[in-house]
Amino acid sequence: METIEFDNCGQLCPSTLLTALREVNTYRDQLQQGSHQLVIKTDARDATRTIPDAVENMGYQVEISKQHSIYVIRIYK
């Protein structure tokens, strides 16, 4: 599985959510096929609620971890 990474550090919600949704839609086919996963790095704590809620409603799986002061949101099928 290939990983597509985006660094959204420094952005606040709703900008982080909108960026994540744009990337999910850009890579929709690859995500749906299970050949790719999307990893979003953010320092906005609100994004750990808004992004998972939105992409889970779209049928994706989400995992969140924290590495130092950065949240890592992994989106996959």
C-alpha positions, 0 to 999 in steps of 0.5 A: 500500500502506497502512502500519500502524506500531507503536512497541514501543520499551522492550519486551523479548522475548518481549513484542515478539514477542507484540505483533507476532504479535497485530498480524499476526493483527489485520491478517491479511486486509489483509496477505494481500491485499497492501493493507497492510504492518506496520511495527514499531519496536523497540529490542530487538535480539532482536526482529530475530530472533524476529519475522522467524522467526515471521512468515516461518513464517506466509508473510510477507516481512520486511525489517529496517533500522536507523535510529539506535538503532531497528530497523524491521521491515517485514512484508508479503505 
